[in-house]
């Protein structure tokens, strides 16, 4: 997804802008550019390729402006090229714009502007923005009014940064459905798509709501609603430290984030643990009267977040006795789901910016459901849409492949389920106590599971050349298999599938041939024997068997066994996923792939 950065202050803007873009590279991009206001007008430097290419542009040394905007482009309209890279000028070179989002009606706006004498030099939707601002500026002679009129014409999503040649001390922004944060410091202010881009300059942030504007100068930030009434906003202090957005000695962010899981799960647990050991979800004002009226819980998310939801379905149904359905957001929002005021919808999103998930949330609210968002990013768009928000405390997750966010999500969902169960009183007290004890044991047991790294690496070195790798599991182990398969696919580019073990004989087992690698997960004691039988079925057809388990097995039956600590089956996804994260990581490393920025992927998918 595109990334935007803006700076207004006393310092030379270009190094700050480029540093910000480098912190956004994990979002995925194909070109980059900056624009600064110089004494003789606005200067744009941009090109296809990496952010580091910008520093090799020879004019870079000559620009010294202290107000600027910058962009990494993840192409949606028009191929990756210098012409299509942002920033974009209007025809008069008075305005420069960067934009994250999609302008759905850009063709008609382009035609309107061409009919009014404007020319276009790129294939992008974005280029209509600076020219439309120029068009309205000609009538209003006011930048903010011209920007507001432009946004009024735009259909779709936008996070816009705009600079104007004749107001050299100002930077103008507008936001709708695309992420944007405003960082504030002494005599300088910042704009970015998300916090890591400017975290080394400030920890104080404003969060714009959709259809709001801001005008930044080095000394102040003024906010406006869509009618251009000036509004006040509160500053939020972020407790992420600068190290959290650097590799801190690890080869890759993904490896660092795998190792951070004991701490991120500990912080997530402690965020809801009272002194007495009970859970504090009082900010989610959901009481027994309301919960007893609920006959359906939907958990809606995408990708790894959806897998976290699948892992939580079991604990919610078994402890709360409420039917729970998990859906991918991109399907949920179009299948006319049965929702009413007896439906509770829980949305999971690490970034809090996933377009499909936010759209599904808006639909659920329109249909009368109460909505809870679980996200890792304070102030993210989803927190402004949901009735209630629950934060995970995984810290910034930079690698595209989600690891610590997943384990934090399953942890907080499990704690929420326990909280609901205590309110509803539909579950045996002893069962609840056992699960609560197991929750407290998670950080220590995660430390233990990190110790499997070398054994898993040895296995990775034996299977990294495979073309197909299958993951199988029953019950709670099936969603773990799905998440393990996704990790492998997205960073090693090896084809992989996950199956409910019992389903193999209904077709997929036809794919098994000599030496096919099949990874089995056994953490559900009740289903152990069935699961072993399914693995035996593939072994007898020549498969190589790798097992992740917390059960006592006859290890001689399998090629490789990775033992993890025993824990309540509701919580086993949090432990069992770690060896599979390591497996995907070490296979991708052995294939010399970019594990933090895999091809075609973005960290948060803010477009449909
Ligand atoms: C997970 O490794 C992927 N990066 C992807 O599936 C991700 O989980 C999905 O896009 C959802 O993102 P979100 O949690 O930020 O909404």
Boltz pocket constraint, residues with backbone or C-beta under 6 A from the ligand:
constraints:
  - pocket:
      binder: B
      contacts: [[A, 302], [A, 303], [A, 304], [A, 305], [A, 348], [A, 349], [A, 350], [A, 351], [A, 352], [A, 353], [A, 354], [A, 357], [A, 399], [A, 400], [A, 401], [A, 402], [A, 403], [A, 490], [A, 602], [A, 603], [A, 604], [A, 605]]
      max_distance: 6.0
